C-alpha cells in the first residue's frame, strides 16, 4: 500500500511540474501587422492554444503571451485570414512581422437586359406602334413640328440641311449592310469588279432605289439579282472612262 501511495504521489508531482513548466514557457510576443509595409489597425489576433486574444493598435503593433508551437490566427475585415505557428526565433526580442493581404472580391457578371421582352413600349414609356426616329430624323421632325418652326427653318435653310443629314445617314446604314452581305471575293470573282473599285461600286449601288429597298427588307435573293445588273452597268462606266 505504501509503495502504491508513493507511486501515485510521484505521478501527481510529475504532472504538476509538467503543467507548471508549460505555463512558464509562455513569453510575451511582440508583433506588428502590415499590408505592403503599411501598418494595419484593428486586426484580431487569437492564440488558438491558450485562447488568449488581442487587437493590433494604430501602428499595427500587438502583445500576446505565446510559446513555441502555438498557432496564432490573424483576421480582419477585407483581409485574407492568416495562421502563424510560433517558432523559437519568433520568441526572441525581435518584433514578429506578420504580412497580410487584401481580399480579392470577385464581381459577378451583370446582365443589363436579360429579358428581351422588356421594351420602352411594354414599360409604358412610349405608345405602342410609335415611329422610331434615328438621331438625324429626330432633328428634322423637331425642325418641322410647328408652322412657326417650318417657316423659320425654311428661311434659314436649316430644314434642307437636316434632310440632307438624314439622306447621308441612311446611305451610311445601307453601306454597312452591304459590307456584311457579300465577301470581297464575291465582287472580284462573281461580279468581276476590280479590288480597287469595290468601294466605289458599293457607293454606286447605294444610289439605286430598288437595291436600297432589297437591303432594307433583307431580301438577299433580290439583292443578288439587282447587284449583278448594277455590276454590268458599273463595268461599262469604268470601260468608258479608260
C-alpha positions as CSV (number, residue, x, y, z in Angstrom):
1,X,0.0,0.0,0.0
2,X,2.8,2.4,0.9
3,X,4.5,1.7,-2.4
4,X,1.3,2.4,-4.3
5,X,0.9,5.7,-2.5
6,X,4.5,6.7,-3.2
7,X,4.0,6.0,-6.9
8,X,0.7,8.0,-7.0
9,X,2.4,10.9,-5.3
10,X,5.3,10.8,-7.8
11,X,2.9,10.8,-10.8
12,X,0.9,13.7,-9.4
13,X,4.1,15.7,-8.8
14,X,5.3,14.9,-12.3
15,X,2.0,16.3,-13.8
16,X,2.1,19.4,-11.6
17,X,5.7,20.1,-12.6
18,X,4.9,19.5,-16.3
19,X,1.9,21.8,-16.2
20,X,3.8,24.5,-14.3
21,X,6.7,24.1,-16.7
22,X,4.4,24.6,-19.7
23,X,2.9,27.8,-18.2
24,X,6.4,29.1,-17.5
25,X,7.3,28.5,-21.2
26,X,4.8,31.3,-22.2
27,X,6.5,34.5,-23.2
28,X,5.3,37.9,-24.2
29,X,5.4,38.0,-28.0
30,X,5.9,41.4,-29.6
31,X,4.4,41.7,-33.1
32,X,3.4,44.0,-35.9
33,X,0.8,43.5,-38.6
34,X,1.4,45.1,-42.0
35,X,-0.1,45.1,-45.5
36,X,2.5,46.0,-48.1
37,X,4.6,47.7,-45.4
38,X,1.6,49.7,-44.2
39,X,0.6,49.1,-40.5
40,X,-2.9,47.7,-40.0
41,X,-5.1,48.7,-37.1
42,X,-7.9,46.6,-35.7
43,X,-6.6,43.1,-36.7
44,X,-7.9,40.4,-34.4
45,X,-5.1,38.1,-33.1
46,X,-6.0,34.9,-31.1
47,X,-3.8,32.2,-29.7
48,X,-5.6,29.0,-30.7
49,X,-3.7,27.1,-28.0
50,X,-4.5,29.3,-25.0
51,X,-7.4,31.2,-26.5
52,X,-5.8,34.5,-25.4
53,X,-6.6,37.3,-27.8
54,X,-5.7,40.9,-28.6
55,X,-6.1,43.6,-31.3
56,X,-3.4,45.5,-33.2
57,X,-3.1,49.2,-32.4
58,X,-3.0,52.2,-34.8
59,X,0.7,51.3,-35.6
60,X,-0.1,47.7,-36.2
61,X,1.6,46.6,-33.0
62,X,0.4,43.9,-30.6
63,X,1.5,42.0,-27.5
64,X,0.4,38.4,-26.8
65,X,1.5,35.6,-24.5
66,X,2.7,32.6,-26.5
67,X,5.2,29.7,-26.6
68,X,6.9,27.6,-29.2
69,X,4.3,25.6,-31.2
70,X,1.3,27.8,-30.5
71,X,-0.8,28.8,-33.5
72,X,-1.8,32.4,-33.9
73,X,-4.8,33.3,-36.1
74,X,-4.9,36.8,-37.7
75,X,-8.2,38.1,-39.1
76,X,-9.8,41.4,-40.1
77,X,-12.5,42.7,-42.5
78,X,-11.3,42.9,-46.1
79,X,-8.1,41.0,-45.3
80,X,-7.3,37.3,-46.0
81,X,-7.2,35.4,-42.7
82,X,-3.7,34.0,-41.8
83,X,-2.4,31.4,-39.4
84,X,1.2,31.5,-38.0
85,X,2.8,28.7,-36.0
86,X,5.2,30.2,-33.4
87,X,8.9,29.1,-33.6
88,X,11.7,29.7,-31.1
89,X,13.0,32.5,-33.2
90,X,9.7,34.3,-33.0
91,X,10.0,34.4,-29.2
92,X,13.3,36.3,-29.3
93,X,13.3,40.1,-28.5
94,X,13.0,41.0,-32.2
95,X,9.5,42.1,-33.4
96,X,7.5,39.4,-35.2
97,X,6.2,41.0,-38.5
98,X,3.1,39.4,-40.0
99,X,2.2,40.4,-43.6
100,X,-1.4,40.2,-44.6
101,X,-3.1,40.6,-48.0
102,X,-6.3,42.3,-49.1
103,X,-9.2,40.1,-50.0
104,X,-9.9,39.9,-53.7
105,X,-13.6,40.4,-54.3
106,X,-14.9,38.7,-57.4
107,X,-17.6,40.7,-59.0
108,X,-20.5,38.7,-60.6
109,X,-21.4,39.4,-64.2
110,X,-24.2,41.9,-64.6
111,X,-26.8,41.3,-67.3
112,X,-28.2,44.7,-68.4
113,X,-31.3,43.3,-70.1
114,X,-31.7,39.6,-69.6
115,X,-35.4,39.7,-70.8
116,X,-35.6,40.8,-74.4
117,X,-39.3,41.4,-74.0
118,X,-38.8,44.4,-71.7
119,X,-39.0,47.4,-74.0
120,X,-39.9,51.1,-73.7
121,X,-43.4,50.2,-75.1
122,X,-44.0,47.4,-72.5
123,X,-43.0,49.8,-69.7
124,X,-45.4,52.4,-70.9
125,X,-42.7,54.9,-71.7
126,X,-43.8,55.4,-75.3
127,X,-47.1,54.3,-77.0
128,X,-47.3,51.1,-79.0
129,X,-46.6,51.4,-82.7
130,X,-45.0,54.8,-82.4
131,X,-42.5,55.5,-85.2
132,X,-38.9,55.3,-84.0
133,X,-36.6,58.0,-85.4
134,X,-32.9,58.0,-86.0
135,X,-31.0,61.0,-84.5
136,X,-31.0,62.8,-87.8
137,X,-34.7,62.1,-88.5
138,X,-35.5,63.4,-85.0
139,X,-33.8,66.7,-85.8
140,X,-35.9,67.1,-89.0
141,X,-39.1,66.2,-87.1
142,X,-38.3,68.8,-84.4
143,X,-37.4,71.4,-87.1
144,X,-40.8,71.0,-88.9
145,X,-43.1,70.1,-86.0
146,X,-44.9,73.5,-85.9
147,X,-45.8,76.1,-88.5
148,X,-43.5,78.7,-87.0
149,X,-40.6,76.3,-86.9
150,X,-41.3,75.4,-90.5
151,X,-41.3,79.0,-91.6
152,X,-38.2,80.0,-89.7
153,X,-36.2,76.9,-90.7
154,X,-37.3,77.2,-94.3
155,X,-36.0,80.7,-94.4
156,X,-32.7,79.7,-92.8
157,X,-32.3,76.6,-94.9
158,X,-31.9,74.5,-91.8
159,X,-34.6,72.0,-92.7
160,X,-32.9,71.3,-96.1
161,X,-29.6,70.8,-94.3
162,X,-31.1,68.4,-91.8
163,X,-32.9,66.4,-94.5
164,X,-29.5,66.1,-96.2
165,X,-28.1,64.7,-93.0
166,X,-30.9,62.1,-93.0
167,X,-30.1,61.0,-96.5
168,X,-26.4,60.7,-95.6
169,X,-27.2,58.7,-92.5
170,X,-29.5,56.4,-94.4
171,X,-26.7,55.8,-97.1
172,X,-24.2,55.0,-94.3
173,X,-26.6,52.5,-92.8
174,X,-27.2,50.8,-96.2
175,X,-23.4,50.8,-96.9
176,X,-22.8,49.0,-93.6
177,X,-25.4,46.4,-94.5
178,X,-23.9,45.9,-98.0
179,X,-20.4,45.4,-96.5
180,X,-21.7,42.5,-94.4
181,X,-23.8,41.0,-97.1
182,X,-21.1,39.9,-99.6
183,X,-17.4,38.9,-99.2
184,X,-14.7,40.6,-101.2
185,X,-14.2,37.5,-103.5
186,X,-17.9,37.7,-104.5
187,X,-17.2,41.1,-106.1
188,X,-13.9,40.1,-107.7
189,X,-14.8,36.5,-108.8
190,X,-18.5,36.6,-109.5
191,X,-19.1,40.3,-110.5
192,X,-15.6,40.9,-112.0
193,X,-15.2,44.1,-110.1
194,X,-11.5,45.1,-109.6
195,X,-10.4,45.1,-105.9
196,X,-9.6,48.8,-106.0
197,X,-13.0,49.7,-107.3
198,X,-15.1,47.7,-104.8
199,X,-15.8,50.6,-102.5
200,X,-16.8,52.8,-105.5
201,X,-19.1,50.1,-106.8
202,X,-20.8,49.8,-103.4
203,X,-21.4,53.6,-103.3
204,X,-22.8,53.3,-106.9
205,X,-25.2,50.7,-105.7
206,X,-26.5,52.9,-102.9
207,X,-28.0,55.3,-105.4
208,X,-30.3,52.6,-106.8
209,X,-33.7,52.8,-105.1
210,X,-34.7,49.2,-105.8
211,X,-31.4,47.9,-104.5
212,X,-31.8,50.0,-101.3
213,X,-35.2,48.5,-100.8
214,X,-33.8,45.0,-101.1
215,X,-31.2,45.8,-98.4
216,X,-33.7,47.3,-96.0
217,X,-36.0,44.4,-96.4
218,X,-33.1,41.9,-96.0
219,X,-34.1,40.2,-99.3
220,X,-30.7,38.7,-100.3
221,X,-32.1,37.0,-103.3
222,X,-33.3,40.2,-104.8
223,X,-30.1,42.0,-103.8
224,X,-28.0,39.4,-105.6
225,X,-30.2,39.7,-108.7
226,X,-30.0,43.5,-108.8
227,X,-26.3,43.8,-107.9
228,X,-25.5,41.6,-111.0
229,X,-27.2,44.1,-113.3
230,X,-25.6,47.0,-111.4
231,X,-22.2,45.4,-111.8
232,X,-22.6,45.3,-115.6
233,X,-23.5,49.0,-115.7
234,X,-20.6,49.9,-113.4
235,X,-18.1,47.9,-115.5
236,X,-19.4,49.7,-118.6
237,X,-18.7,53.1,-116.9
238,X,-15.2,52.0,-115.9
239,X,-14.6,50.9,-119.5
240,X,-15.7,54.2,-120.9
241,X,-13.5,56.2,-118.5
242,X,-10.3,54.5,-119.9
